[in-house]
Amino acid sequence: MKTWEARLIRLGFGLAAASGVLYGVMKYFLPASNPDSRMGHPWQPAVLAAHLLAAPIAVFCMGLLLRGHALPRLKGGEREGRATGIALSAIGLPLVFSGYLVQVFTGDTARKATGWLHAAVGLVFTLAFLLHMPASRPPDDASETPPQAQRDLP
């Protein structure tokens, strides 16, 4: 993996995680400034917009990570960081789908359930990513020619 890829992945996941956590805190834990408003904080819509703008970057980074890092390591038989890496890959799919579905559902029950699912899976993904990062190799050791395992991928 190249240095720019590792930086983009950390930036994309970091922006999505930070904006998601901040939005959750504003929505569920801050008291409303206006008792007639559903909004917990005046910046809540802007933080949600930031999260929605960061999410496609994070989804792109998931694809970049799978193609250039996870699949070659799995195919090559590496063991270091495998448990958290597989957990990240497995958690990523419901995280992405629940993020899209929470915007599409119109019924209160379905939207709330999907929102809570997205928040829970997002927190688990963030914790798994933070645990996985120290176990992964520094990105500077990547050569310009891809390893054989990566060249064999479609």
Secondary structure in CASP SS format (residue, H / E / C, confidence):
PFRMAT SS
TARGET T0000
AUTHOR 0000-0000-0000
METHOD secondary structure of the structure
MODEL  1
M C 1.00
K C 1.00
T H 1.00
W H 1.00
E H 1.00
A H 1.00
R H 1.00
L H 1.00
I H 1.00
R H 1.00
L H 1.00
G H 1.00
F H 1.00
G H 1.00
L H 1.00
A H 1.00
A H 1.00
A H 1.00
S H 1.00
G H 1.00
V H 1.00
L H 1.00
Y H 1.00
G H 1.00
V H 1.00
M H 1.00
K H 1.00
Y H 1.00
F C 1.00
L C 1.00
P C 1.00
A C 1.00
S C 1.00
N C 1.00
P C 1.00
D C 1.00
S C 1.00
R C 1.00
M C 1.00
G C 1.00
H C 1.00
P C 1.00
W C 1.00
Q H 1.00
P H 1.00
A H 1.00
V H 1.00
L H 1.00
A H 1.00
A H 1.00
H H 1.00
L H 1.00
L H 1.00
A H 1.00
A H 1.00
P H 1.00
I H 1.00
A H 1.00
V H 1.00
F H 1.00
C H 1.00
M H 1.00
G H 1.00
L H 1.00
L H 1.00
L H 1.00
R H 1.00
G H 1.00
H H 1.00
A H 1.00
L H 1.00
P H 1.00
R H 1.00
L H 1.00
K H 1.00
G H 1.00
G C 1.00
E C 1.00
R C 1.00
E C 1.00
G C 1.00
R H 1.00
A H 1.00
T H 1.00
G H 1.00
I H 1.00
A H 1.00
L H 1.00
S H 1.00
A H 1.00
I H 1.00
G H 1.00
L H 1.00
P H 1.00
L H 1.00
V H 1.00
F H 1.00
S H 1.00
G H 1.00
Y H 1.00
L H 1.00
V H 1.00
Q H 1.00
V H 1.00
F C 1.00
T C 1.00
G C 1.00
D H 1.00
T H 1.00
A H 1.00
R H 1.00
K H 1.00
A H 1.00
T H 1.00
G H 1.00
W H 1.00
L H 1.00
H H 1.00
A H 1.00
A H 1.00
V H 1.00
G H 1.00
L H 1.00
V H 1.00
F H 1.00
T H 1.00
L H 1.00
A H 1.00
F H 1.00
L H 1.00
L H 1.00
H H 1.00
M H 1.00
P H 1.00
A H 1.00
S C 1.00
R C 1.00
P C 1.00
P H 1.00
D H 1.00
D H 1.00
A C 1.00
S C 1.00
E C 1.00
T C 1.00
P C 1.00
P C 1.00
Q H 1.00
A H 1.00
Q H 1.00
R H 1.00
D C 1.00
L C 1.00
P C 1.00
END
